[in-house]
Amino acid sequence: MDDELIAELVVFGPRSDRAAAALGQAGDPAAIPYLLTALRRDAGWEDRSAACCKAAAIAAIGGDVAVDVLVGQLEALDDAALVDDAGDMGDEYWRIRSAVVHGLGLLGAVAEPRLLRALGHPNPDARDWAATALEAIGRPHAADSQLSEE
């Protein structure tokens, strides 16, 4: 893993995006935690493109680890904590999930089994975003049988 590229992730903007793309292209799963931290930070900005760039880098690394990390983000966010939120955190959650769906869409069919399992998550928002991710990978009807069983 390239420590210089990891250091560039800390800087918000094009340098961080270029570093993320290079880390994704290098394909080292050890970079995923750093990319995930940058994704979550970038989701705090109004423009979700930087967060999508980090999700795309995670997807470029690929493999089960990338799928689990991205789907795990859909499942980890608990919207119940947003009841008294003025809107900022809810928007950030939306940008994180939207970026994650972008990354999962890039991963494609390899993410389908994990997304199907996520349809059984107790959080209804996690289930909805898993269904959205299935649409992004070109499998919009894959969730039909899972959701009709509820």
Backbone as a printed PyTorch tensor [residue, N CA C, xyz], in Angstrom:
tensor([[[  0.8480,  -1.1670,   0.0000],
         [  0.0000,   0.0000,   0.0000],
         [  0.9040,   1.2440,   0.0000]],

        [[  0.4600,   2.2440,  -0.7320],
         [  1.2370,   3.4620,  -0.9090],
         [  0.8680,   4.4800,   0.1700]],

        [[  1.7720,   4.7100,   1.1120],
         [  1.5200,   5.6420,   2.2160],
         [  1.2960,   7.0720,   1.7310]],

        [[  1.9500,   7.4470,   0.6430],
         [  1.7570,   8.8020,   0.1090],
         [  0.3270,   8.9800,  -0.3930]],

        [[ -0.2020,   7.9640,  -1.0420],
         [ -1.5840,   8.0420,  -1.5200],
         [ -2.5600,   8.0780,  -0.3480]],

        [[ -2.2880,   7.2950,   0.6760],
         [ -3.1360,   7.3060,   1.8720],
         [ -3.1390,   8.7070,   2.4860]],

        [[ -1.9850,   9.3340,   2.5440],
         [ -1.8860,  10.6900,   3.0980],
         [ -2.6820,  11.6850,   2.2570]],

        [[ -2.7270,  11.4750,   0.9590],
         [ -3.4810,  12.3730,   0.0780],
         [ -4.9950,  12.2640,   0.3020]],

        [[ -5.4550,  11.1420,   0.8110],
         [ -6.8890,  10.9780,   1.0640],
         [ -7.4030,  11.9860,   2.0890]],

        [[ -6.5300,  12.4510,   2.9480],
         [ -6.9190,  13.3620,   4.0170],
         [ -7.2970,  14.7400,   3.4600]],

        [[ -6.7590,  15.0880,   2.3200],
         [ -6.9990,  16.3930,   1.7180],
         [ -8.2720,  16.3130,   0.8810]],

        [[ -9.2830,  17.0970,   1.2410],
         [-10.5210,  17.0780,   0.4660],
         [-10.3020,  17.7690,  -0.8750]],

        [[-10.8100,  17.1620,  -1.9270],
         [-10.7280,  17.7740,  -3.2540],
         [-10.1220,  16.8340,  -4.2720]],

        [[ -9.7160,  17.3810,  -5.4090],
         [ -9.2230,  16.5580,  -6.5220],
         [ -8.0270,  15.6840,  -6.1650]],

        [[ -7.1380,  16.1870,  -5.3030],
         [ -5.9810,  15.3570,  -4.9090],
         [ -6.4490,  14.0900,  -4.2110]],

        [[ -7.4260,  14.2190,  -3.3340],
         [ -7.9680,  13.0690,  -2.6230],
         [ -8.6430,  12.1060,  -3.5970]],

        [[ -9.3750,  12.6600,  -4.5580],
         [-10.0610,  11.8180,  -5.5400],
         [ -9.0660,  11.0540,  -6.4070]],

        [[ -7.9980,  11.7370,  -6.8150],
         [ -6.9620,  11.0650,  -7.6220],
         [ -6.2730,   9.9690,  -6.8110]],

        [[ -6.0020,  10.2510,  -5.5510],
         [ -5.3690,   9.2470,  -4.6920],
         [ -6.2850,   8.0370,  -4.5270]],

        [[ -7.5780,   8.2840,  -4.3350],
         [ -8.5360,   7.1900,  -4.1910],
         [ -8.5550,   6.3280,  -5.4520]],

        [[ -8.6020,   6.9750,  -6.6060],
         [ -8.6140,   6.2230,  -7.8700],
         [ -7.3530,   5.3710,  -8.0120]],

        [[ -6.2120,   5.9340,  -7.6530],
         [ -4.9550,   5.1840,  -7.7420],
         [ -4.9450,   4.0010,  -6.7710]],

        [[ -5.4630,   4.2130,  -5.5670],
         [ -5.5320,   3.1170,  -4.5940],
         [ -6.4670,   2.0200,  -5.0850]],

        [[ -7.5860,   2.4130,  -5.6640],
         [ -8.5070,   1.4210,  -6.2170],
         [ -7.8640,   0.6240,  -7.3370]],

        [[ -7.1630,   1.3300,  -8.2080],
         [ -6.4910,   0.6670,  -9.3240],
         [ -5.3990,  -0.2760,  -8.8350]],

        [[ -4.7320,   0.0780,  -7.7380],
         [ -3.6740,  -0.7810,  -7.1890],
         [ -4.2490,  -2.0900,  -6.6590]],

        [[ -5.5030,  -2.0520,  -6.2040],
         [ -6.1870,  -3.2860,  -5.8150],
         [ -5.8150,  -3.8710,  -4.4650]],

        [[ -5.2250,  -3.0980,  -3.5790],
         [ -4.8170,  -3.6090,  -2.2800],
         [ -5.9480,  -3.4450,  -1.2660]],

        [[ -6.5360,  -4.5540,  -0.7850],
         [ -7.6310,  -4.4570,   0.1860],
         [ -7.2590,  -3.7270,   1.4780]],

        [[ -5.9860,  -3.6100,   1.7840],
         [ -5.5570,  -2.8880,   2.9850],
         [ -5.9180,  -1.4030,   2.9000]],

        [[ -6.1920,  -0.8960,   1.7050],
         [ -6.5570,   0.5110,   1.5380],
         [ -8.0360,   0.7620,   1.8450]],

        [[ -8.8460,  -0.2810,   1.9110],
         [-10.2920,  -0.1050,   2.0750],
         [-10.6680,   0.6810,   3.3300]],

        [[-10.1120,   0.3960,   4.5050],
         [-10.5040,   1.1960,   5.6750],
         [-10.2270,   2.6940,   5.5040]],

        [[ -9.1350,   3.0380,   4.8450],
         [ -8.8030,   4.4420,   4.6130],
         [ -9.7820,   5.0680,   3.6220]],

        [[-10.1260,   4.3110,   2.5930],
         [-11.0920,   4.8050,   1.6090],
         [-12.4730,   4.9740,   2.2390]],

        [[-12.8380,   4.0570,   3.1210],
         [-14.1320,   4.1530,   3.7960],
         [-14.1840,   5.3750,   4.7060]],

        [[-13.1110,   5.6370,   5.4130],
         [-13.0510,   6.8370,   6.2540],
         [-13.2030,   8.0900,   5.3980]],

        [[-12.5320,   8.1150,   4.2640],
         [-12.6260,   9.2730,   3.3690],
         [-14.0360,   9.3940,   2.7820]],

        [[-14.6560,   8.2730,   2.4450],
         [-16.0280,   8.2920,   1.9260],
         [-16.9720,   8.9190,   2.9390]],

        [[-16.8710,   8.4700,   4.1710],
         [-17.7560,   8.9910,   5.2230],
         [-17.5040,  10.4830,   5.4760]],

        [[-16.2510,  10.9000,   5.4300],
         [-15.9350,  12.3220,   5.5850],
         [-16.5040,  13.1240,   4.4170]],

        [[-16.2910,  12.6390,   3.2110],
         [-16.7340,  13.3660,   2.0190],
         [-18.2530,  13.4650,   1.9300]],

        [[-18.9580,  12.5290,   2.5430],
         [-20.4240,  12.5780,   2.5300],
         [-20.9470,  13.7470,   3.3430]],

        [[-20.0990,  14.3580,   4.1330],
         [-20.4930,  15.5320,   4.8960],
         [-20.6000,  16.7880,   4.0390]],

        [[-20.1300,  16.7220,   2.8070],
         [-20.2080,  17.8560,   1.8920],
         [-21.4570,  17.7260,   1.0450]],

        [[-21.9730,  18.8280,   0.5620],
         [-23.2080,  18.8350,  -0.2210],
         [-23.0950,  18.0250,  -1.5080]],

        [[-21.9470,  18.0850,  -2.1420],
         [-21.7340,  17.3810,  -3.4060],
         [-21.2790,  15.9560,  -3.1060]],

        [[-22.0450,  14.9870,  -3.5440],
         [-21.7220,  13.5980,  -3.2180],
         [-20.6770,  12.9840,  -4.1350]],

        [[-20.1910,  13.7190,  -5.1260],
         [-19.2760,  13.1250,  -6.1010],
         [-17.9810,  12.6200,  -5.4620]],

        [[-17.4670,  13.3220,  -4.4640],
         [-16.2330,  12.8630,  -3.8120],
         [-16.4760,  11.5570,  -3.0700]],

        [[-17.6240,  11.4320,  -2.4050],
         [-17.9560,  10.1810,  -1.7140],
         [-18.1160,   9.0560,  -2.7340]],

        [[-18.7310,   9.3640,  -3.8760],
         [-18.8830,   8.3490,  -4.9290],
         [-17.5280,   7.9040,  -5.4680]],

        [[-16.5830,   8.8330,  -5.5480],
         [-15.2350,   8.4970,  -5.9970],
         [-14.5880,   7.4820,  -5.0570]],

        [[-14.7810,   7.6700,  -3.7490],
         [-14.1980,   6.7450,  -2.7700],
         [-14.8850,   5.3830,  -2.8480]],

        [[-16.2110,   5.3820,  -3.0440],
         [-16.9350,   4.1150,  -3.1870],
         [-16.4960,   3.3880,  -4.4560]],

        [[-16.2630,   4.1360,  -5.5230],
         [-15.7830,   3.5330,  -6.7750],
         [-14.3990,   2.9180,  -6.5860]],

        [[-13.5610,   3.5520,  -5.7790],
         [-12.2270,   3.0050,  -5.5170],
         [-12.3280,   1.6930,  -4.7350]],

        [[-13.2330,   1.6620,  -3.7600],
         [-13.4450,   0.4130,  -3.0100],
         [-13.9320,  -0.6710,  -3.9660]],

        [[-14.8610,  -0.3160,  -4.8490],
         [-15.3760,  -1.2820,  -5.8290],
         [-14.2580,  -1.7640,  -6.7580]],

        [[-13.3610,  -0.8640,  -7.1410],
         [-12.2610,  -1.2470,  -8.0350],
         [-11.3480,  -2.2720,  -7.3780]],

        [[-11.2040,  -2.1800,  -6.0670],
         [-10.4030,  -3.1810,  -5.3530],
         [-11.0930,  -4.5340,  -5.4540]],

        [[-12.4100,  -4.5070,  -5.3290],
         [-13.2150,  -5.7060,  -5.5790],
         [-13.1140,  -6.7640,  -4.5030]],

        [[-13.6840,  -7.9060,  -4.8110],
         [-13.6520,  -9.0420,  -3.9060],
         [-14.7230,  -8.9700,  -2.8360]],

        [[-14.7840, -10.0310,  -2.0530],
         [-15.7880, -10.1330,  -0.9890],
         [-15.6310,  -9.0440,   0.0640]],

        [[-14.3900,  -8.6420,   0.3300],
         [-14.1610,  -7.6050,   1.3370],
         [-14.8350,  -6.3020,   0.8980]],

        [[-14.6620,  -5.9180,  -0.3490],
         [-15.2720,  -4.6850,  -0.8530],
         [-16.7950,  -4.7740,  -0.7780]],

        [[-17.3540,  -5.9000,  -1.1840],
         [-18.8080,  -6.0780,  -1.1230],
         [-19.2850,  -5.9740,   0.3190]],

        [[-18.6220,  -6.6740,   1.2190],
         [-19.0510,  -6.6590,   2.6270],
         [-18.9510,  -5.2680,   3.2500]],

        [[-17.8940,  -4.5430,   2.9280],
         [-17.7250,  -3.1960,   3.4800],
         [-18.8260,  -2.2750,   2.9550]],

        [[-19.0920,  -2.3230,   1.6610],
         [-20.1040,  -1.4330,   1.0940],
         [-21.5080,  -1.7850,   1.5860]],

        [[-21.8730,  -3.0550,   1.5440],
         [-23.1970,  -3.4400,   2.0390],
         [-23.2880,  -3.1660,   3.5410]],

        [[-22.1960,  -3.3740,   4.2400],
         [-22.1760,  -3.0870,   5.6720],
         [-22.5190,  -1.6370,   5.9760]],

        [[-22.1540,  -0.7270,   5.0800],
         [-22.5110,   0.6810,   5.2760],
         [-24.0160,   0.9020,   5.1350]],

        [[-24.6440,   0.1580,   4.2370],
         [-26.1080,   0.2650,   4.1130],
         [-26.7870,  -0.1960,   5.3970]],

        [[-26.2110,  -1.2100,   6.0210],
         [-26.8120,  -1.8020,   7.2170],
         [-26.4540,  -1.0550,   8.5020]],

        [[-25.3210,  -0.3730,   8.5030],
         [-24.8130,   0.2010,   9.7530],
         [-25.5150,   1.4910,  10.1710]],

        [[-26.0370,   2.2130,   9.2200],
         [-26.6420,   3.5030,   9.5400],
         [-28.0270,   3.2860,  10.1160]],

        [[-28.2470,   3.7920,  11.3090],
         [-29.5210,   3.6110,  12.0160],
         [-30.3100,   4.9120,  11.9740]],

        [[-31.3180,   4.9280,  11.1290],
         [-32.1110,   6.1390,  10.9540],
         [-32.9200,   6.5050,  12.1860]],

        [[-33.0780,   5.5880,  13.1130],
         [-33.8050,   5.9010,  14.3450],
         [-33.1050,   7.0240,  15.1020]],

        [[-31.8090,   7.1510,  14.9150],
         [-31.0520,   8.1950,  15.5950],
         [-31.3230,   9.5740,  15.0020]],

        [[-32.0770,   9.6340,  13.9050],
         [-32.3040,  10.8910,  13.2080],
         [-33.6250,  11.5530,  13.5710]],

        [[-34.3670,  11.0040,  14.5070],
         [-35.6980,  11.5080,  14.8330],
         [-35.6850,  13.0010,  15.1310]],

        [[-34.7590,  13.4860,  15.9100],
         [-34.6980,  14.8960,  16.2660],
         [-33.6350,  15.6610,  15.4730]],

        [[-33.1800,  15.1070,  14.3720],
         [-32.1270,  15.7170,  13.5690],
         [-32.6950,  16.8760,  12.7470]],

        [[-31.9370,  17.9230,  12.6470],
         [-32.3650,  19.0960,  11.8750],
         [-32.2410,  18.8710,  10.3750]],

        [[-31.7030,  17.7680,   9.9640],
         [-31.6070,  17.4620,   8.5440],
         [-30.2070,  17.1870,   8.0480]],

        [[-29.1990,  17.7620,   8.6950],
         [-27.8390,  17.5970,   8.2030],
         [-27.3840,  16.1410,   8.2180]],

        [[-27.6010,  15.4490,   9.3330],
         [-27.1460,  14.0700,   9.4340],
         [-27.9580,  13.1710,   8.4980]],

        [[-29.2360,  13.4430,   8.3680],
         [-30.0520,  12.6620,   7.4320],
         [-29.5520,  12.8050,   6.0080]],

        [[-29.1660,  14.0240,   5.6400],
         [-28.6090,  14.2530,   4.3070],
         [-27.2890,  13.5080,   4.1490]],

        [[-26.4910,  13.5130,   5.2070],
         [-25.2040,  12.8140,   5.1550],
         [-25.4300,  11.3120,   4.9920]],

        [[-26.3840,  10.7580,   5.7240],
         [-26.7020,   9.3380,   5.5700],
         [-27.1220,   9.0430,   4.1370]],

        [[-27.9360,   9.9330,   3.5680],
         [-28.3760,   9.7320,   2.1880],
         [-27.1780,   9.7300,   1.2460]],

        [[-26.2510,  10.6830,   1.4510],
         [-25.0830,  10.7470,   0.5680],
         [-24.1820,   9.5240,   0.7350]],

        [[-24.0300,   9.0340,   1.9560],
         [-23.2360,   7.8140,   2.1610],
         [-23.8920,   6.6600,   1.4180]],

        [[-25.1800,   6.4720,   1.6560],
         [-25.8670,   5.3420,   1.0150],
         [-25.8870,   5.4750,  -0.4950]],

        [[-26.0950,   6.6740,  -0.9860],
         [-26.1000,   6.9000,  -2.4230],
         [-24.7410,   6.5650,  -3.0400]],

        [[-23.6720,   6.9750,  -2.3790],
         [-22.3250,   6.6590,  -2.8600],
         [-22.0720,   5.1580,  -2.8170]],

        [[-22.5290,   4.5160,  -1.7450],
         [-22.3460,   3.0700,  -1.6120],
         [-23.0870,   2.3350,  -2.7300]],

        [[-24.2960,   2.7710,  -3.0350],
         [-25.0520,   2.1490,  -4.1280],
         [-24.3020,   2.3290,  -5.4470]],

        [[-23.6880,   3.4970,  -5.6310],
         [-22.8640,   3.7200,  -6.8220],
         [-21.7390,   2.6760,  -6.8980]],

        [[-21.0360,   2.4930,  -5.7860],
         [-19.9540,   1.5120,  -5.7570],
         [-20.4460,   0.0950,  -6.0020]],

        [[-21.5610,  -0.2550,  -5.3860],
         [-22.1180,  -1.5980,  -5.5910],
         [-22.5460,  -1.7910,  -7.0370]],

        [[-23.0670,  -0.7390,  -7.6450],
         [-23.4260,  -0.8240,  -9.0560],
         [-22.2220,  -1.1260,  -9.9240]],

        [[-21.0820,  -0.5730,  -9.5680],
         [-19.8480,  -0.8490, -10.3030],
         [-19.3770,  -2.2830, -10.0870]],

        [[-19.6110,  -2.8130,  -8.8960],
         [-19.2160,  -4.2020,  -8.6130],
         [-20.0650,  -5.1920,  -9.3960]],

        [[-21.3240,  -4.8800,  -9.5890],
         [-22.1980,  -5.7180, -10.3930],
         [-22.6850,  -6.9600,  -9.6700]],

        [[-22.8700,  -8.0060, -10.4420],
         [-23.5230,  -9.2310,  -9.9640],
         [-22.8100,  -9.8850,  -8.7850]],

        [[-21.5350,  -9.6380,  -8.6110],
         [-20.8050, -10.2380,  -7.4900],
         [-21.4020,  -9.7970,  -6.1510]],

        [[-22.0750,  -8.6520,  -6.1370],
         [-22.6700,  -8.1310,  -4.9010],
         [-24.0610,  -8.7070,  -4.6280]],

        [[-24.6670,  -9.3450,  -5.6010],
         [-26.0610,  -9.7930,  -5.4650],
         [-26.3230, -10.6980,  -4.2610]],

        [[-25.5520, -11.7530,  -4.0190],
         [-25.8730, -12.6050,  -2.8620],
         [-25.8630, -11.8480,  -1.5320]],

        [[-24.9030, -10.9670,  -1.3560],
         [-24.8130, -10.2020,  -0.1080],
         [-25.9690,  -9.2110,   0.0030]],

        [[-26.3640,  -8.6170,  -1.1210],
         [-27.5010,  -7.6900,  -1.1180],
         [-28.8030,  -8.4180,  -0.8240]],

        [[-28.9400,  -9.6210,  -1.3400],
         [-30.1520, -10.4050,  -1.0420],
         [-30.2450, -10.7030,   0.4520]],

        [[-29.1130, -10.9910,   1.0700],
         [-29.1240, -11.1970,   2.5260],
         [-29.4950,  -9.9150,   3.2600]],

        [[-29.0410,  -8.7790,   2.7370],
         [-29.3380,  -7.4940,   3.3800],
         [-30.8300,  -7.1670,   3.3340]],

        [[-31.5520,  -7.7770,   2.4220],
         [-33.0020,  -7.5530,   2.3610],
         [-33.7060,  -8.0730,   3.6050]],

        [[-33.0300,  -8.9250,   4.3740],
         [-33.5880,  -9.4360,   5.6160],
         [-33.1700,  -8.6350,   6.8430]],

        [[-32.4900,  -7.5300,   6.6390],
         [-32.0090,  -6.7120,   7.7590],
         [-33.1980,  -6.1220,   8.5240]],

        [[-33.0810,  -5.9880,   9.8530],
         [-34.1900,  -5.4320,  10.6310],
         [-34.4880,  -3.9550,  10.3470]],

        [[-33.5140,  -3.2050,   9.8560],
         [-33.7290,  -1.7920,   9.5560],
         [-34.3970,  -1.6650,   8.1790]],

        [[-35.6190,  -1.1270,   8.1190],
         [-36.3170,  -1.0170,   6.8250],
         [-35.5690,  -0.1350,   5.8260]],

        [[-34.8330,   0.8690,   6.3120],
         [-34.0540,   1.6970,   5.3940],
         [-32.9190,   0.8970,   4.7650]],

        [[-32.2900,   0.0320,   5.5430],
         [-31.2370,  -0.8260,   4.9940],
         [-31.8180,  -1.7400,   3.9240]],

        [[-33.0050,  -2.2710,   4.1660],
         [-33.6670,  -3.1370,   3.1650],
         [-33.9700,  -2.3510,   1.8870]],

        [[-34.4940,  -1.1430,   2.0470],
         [-34.8290,  -0.3240,   0.8780],
         [-33.5880,   0.0060,   0.0500]],

        [[-32.4930,   0.3630,   0.7260],
         [-31.2700,   0.6940,   0.0020],
         [-30.6450,  -0.5480,  -0.6320]],

        [[-30.7980,  -1.7160,  -0.0150],
         [-30.3210,  -2.9580,  -0.6370],
         [-31.0910,  -3.2080,  -1.9320]],

        [[-32.3970,  -2.9680,  -1.9040],
         [-33.2100,  -3.1280,  -3.1160],
         [-32.7670,  -2.1190,  -4.1820]],

        [[-32.4570,  -0.8970,  -3.7700],
         [-31.9630,   0.1200,  -4.7070],
         [-30.6310,  -0.3170,  -5.3130]],

        [[-29.7700,  -0.9020,  -4.5040],
         [-28.4790,  -1.3830,  -5.0040],
         [-28.6810,  -2.5350,  -5.9850]],

        [[-29.6570,  -3.3980,  -5.7310],
         [-29.9500,  -4.4730,  -6.6820],
         [-30.3760,  -3.8900,  -8.0270]],

        [[-31.1280,  -2.8140,  -8.0040],
         [-31.4800,  -2.1270,  -9.2530],
         [-30.2290,  -1.6050,  -9.9410]],

        [[-29.2990,  -1.0510,  -9.1550],
         [-28.0710,  -0.4760,  -9.7110],
         [-27.1950,  -1.5210, -10.3840]],

        [[-27.2640,  -2.7650,  -9.9150],
         [-26.4560,  -3.8160, -10.5500],
         [-27.2070,  -4.5040, -11.6830]],

        [[-28.3980,  -3.9970, -11.9760],
         [-29.1590,  -4.5480, -13.0970],
         [-30.0420,  -5.7190, -12.7210]],

        [[-30.3440,  -5.8720, -11.4460],
         [-31.1830,  -6.9820, -10.9840],
         [-32.3780,  -6.4370, -10.1910]],

        [[-33.1940,  -5.5790, -10.8140],
         [-34.2700,  -4.9330, -10.0650],
         [-35.3260,  -5.8890,  -9.5200]],

        [[-35.4760,  -7.0330, -10.1400],
         [-36.5050,  -7.9730,  -9.6910],
         [-35.9690,  -9.0510,  -8.7590]],

        [[-34.6740,  -9.0210,  -8.5030],
         [-34.0820, -10.0210,  -7.6110],
         [-34.6590,  -9.9160,  -6.2060]],

        [[-35.0770,  -8.7350,  -5.8250],
         [-35.6160,  -8.5300,  -4.4750],
         [-37.0830,  -8.9240,  -4.3550]],

        [[-37.7710,  -9.1070,  -5.4740],
         [-39.2120,  -9.3440,  -5.4430],
         [-39.6000, -10.5040,  -4.5510]],

        [[-38.9530, -11.6460,  -4.7110],
         [-39.3450, -12.8140,  -3.9140],
         [-39.0190, -12.6080,  -2.4340]],

        [[-37.8950, -11.9520,  -2.1540],
         [-37.5150, -11.6730,  -0.7580],
         [-38.5280, -10.7440,  -0.0960]],

        [[-38.8810,  -9.6650,  -0.7880],
         [-39.7620,  -8.6700,  -0.2040],
         [-41.2010,  -9.1530,  -0.1050]],

        [[-41.6170, -10.0270,  -1.0090],
         [-42.9920, -10.5260,  -0.9410],
         [-43.1880, -11.5240,   0.1890]],

        [[-42.1010, -12.0560,   0.7310],
         [-42.1930, -12.9950,   1.8440],
         [-42.4180, -12.2800,   3.1700]],

        [[-42.2270, -10.9490,   3.2080],
         [-42.3690, -10.2110,   4.4700],
         [-43.8080, -10.0150,   4.8300]]])
